[in-house]
Amino acid sequence: MPLLHDDVLRRLARARERLCDQVSDAPPLAELARAAGLSEKHFRRLFERAYGITPGRFSSELRIRRAKELLARGASVTEACMRAGYSSLGSFSSKFSLVTGRSPRCFAREARALGSVPVRLVSLYVPMCFVSDTSWLPRSLPGSGGGP
């Protein structure tokens, strides 16, 4: 499959950045396409080709990620719903449950219960690709008696 022209990639990248900057108030597809100088259909197709995901799904994933961050930091479910750009608590809860496998309330409760994770348990909560690079771990664990 041929690569996209540099100019088209730059315009798609600007649209993607705009989606990231305006998570809770994402611009409509028509507006993004117009700013990129493309038809809606062509914009959607090129965006998916460049990033492997449609603009709508990308925006939806950003909103759920934002809601997860808010819930983990102690926001109420209603506050997370509104600040992530949803206008309906019901549609937010349904989408959140579909994506994460748990309700927003359950996610918030679990996130608060975790609090800070002890270094020896970090592999249970951090992806293995990060755990395998041990350069970020402390040289000796507290209470291990070992030195650097």
Secondary structure, DSSP 8 states (H G I E B T S, - for coil): -----HHHHHHHHHHHHHHHHTGGG---HHHHHHHHTS-HHHHHHHHHHHHSS-HHHHHHHHHHHHHHHHHHTT--HHHHHHHTT-S-HHHHHHHHHHHHSS-HHHHHHHHHHH-S--GGGHHHHS-HHHHT-GGGS-SS-TTS----
